Amino acid sequence: MIELDAATVMIQWATGGLFFLWVTTRRRQVGLGYGWLQRITFMIFGIIALVIAYYRGWVPVRDVANALMIITSGVALWVSYQRRSAGVAGQRALIERRSRRVAEMTGIDKAEERFDKDAPEFPPVLDLIPPIFGVVACIAGGIEAADPAWLGVARIVVGAFFLGAVSDAMLLGHWYLVQPGLGRAPLNELVKWTTLLWPFELLVLMLPTGMWSVLNGTIDDGFLGQLGWFWAASTVATIILLGVTIIILRGKEYSAVMAATGMLYLAILMAFSMDLIARATLRT
């Protein structure tokens, strides 16, 4: 059984989101603005967790680790902004290729956004530090919230990566509107990670005492069993939506990315239902 703590939920969401931000930034293809958006968003989640903890009671290790996650993410944000003139290698290369094509076709050297090639780039490794502190916070939150502790830790840590992957995939899908010409590889990677994490999320939620006990009636969900079956439907819908997203992204048209982003909206709703309904039903 596990206690559903809103502060821990916000921390796990921020942890997963910041980890998969690093998965994306390490490619050096997505513009710096995407990182700014992600870091600010998940720093706010961490701050909300601290406010909740202030009113509902501190969990010292969890909340100190969360504070360190916020601080190190803020440092990464500051360094990224300070080094914005360098852009990222992949984006610079794309703009240069486009400029050459325009010049070859028209004979006009079209003015494009320019970057300072001599300026130091943002080091993506800085994005790996915050989620390390976040995992520590998730482990501490799991130990505090659950009995047995190992199962609580497994559910919170796996849930963090699962929810982070699907959230980042949806946000990255929107970034294609800001950065036209960005290749599909970063988005495909996040969708595949979400799909790979789905069976692990299902496993930790089914381990006893888990959702199987709700589905067979051993645990009363308080809604005559309907909540358990809604969880089951959300679980199945999540993997179906991810499969459809993968198929859509095989299309070569730009509209395929937007259609896939729409599918990811629905996938987020189903993924959060899969995680949070289970934890609410199995709460102590």
Residue, then its C-alpha position, 0 to 999 in steps of 0.5 A: m500500500i502507498e500514500l498518495d503525496a502530492a509533493t512526491v507526485m510533483i517531484q517525480w514528474a519533474t525528475g522524469g521530465l528533467f531526465f528526458l530533457w537531457v536525453t534530448t539536449r545531449r543530441r545537440q539538435v534541438g534549440l536552446g529555447y526548448g531547454w529553457l521551457q523545460r527547465i522553467t516548467f519543471m523547476i516550478f513543479g519542484i517549487i510547488a512540491l516544496v510549498i506542499a511539503y511546507y503545509r503538509g509536513w517535511v520529508p527531510v531527505r526528499d525535500v533537500a534533494n528536491a531543493l538541490m534539483i531546483i538549484t542545479s536546474g537553475v544553474a543549467l538554465w543560467v549557463s544555457y542562457q549565457r551561452r545562447s550566442a553559440g546555439v547548438a551544433g545541429q541547429r547551426a548546421l541545418i541553418e547553414r545548409r539551408s542558406r547554401r541551398v537558397a544561394e545555389m538556387t537563387g544566387i542570393d545569399k539570404a540572411e539567416e539567423r547567425f551563431d557565434k561558432d567561436a563561443p562555447e556551447f551549453p554542455p548537456v551534462l549539466d542537464l543530467i545533474p538535476p534528475i540525479f538529485g530528483v531520483v534521490a528525492c523519489i527514493a526518499g518519498g517512496i520509503e516514506a510513503a509505502d509499505p513495503a518500502w521497496l515497492g513504493v520506491a519502484r512505483i515512484v521511480v518507474g512512474a517518474f521516468f514514465l510520466g517524464a518521457v510522455s510529457d517531454a514527448m508531447l512538449l517536444g512535438h510542439w517545439y517543431l512549430v518553433q524549429p521547422g526542419l528539426g529531424r524526427a529522431p529526438l521525438n521518435e526517441l522519446v516516444k520509444w522510451t515511453t513505449l519501453l517504460w510502459p510494461f515496467e510501469l504496468l508490472v510495478l503497479m500489478l505487483p502485490t498488493g497491486m491493481w490485480s487485487v482491485l480488479n478481482g475485488t480483494i480491494d474495494d475501490g469505493f466505486l463498485g469496481q468501476l475505478g479499477w476497470f477505468w484504470a485497466a482501460s486507461t492502461v490499454a489505451t496508453i499503449i495503443l495511443l503510443g503505437v498509433t503515434i509511432i505509426i504516424l511518425r513514419g509519415k514523411e509529411y510535416s503534418a505527421v508530427m502535429a498529428a503525433t503530438g495530438m495523439l501524445y496529448l491523449a497518451i498523457l491523459m491515459a498515462f497519468s490515469m494509469d499511474l495516479i488512479a492506481r496509487a489513489t486506489l492503493r493508498t493507505 
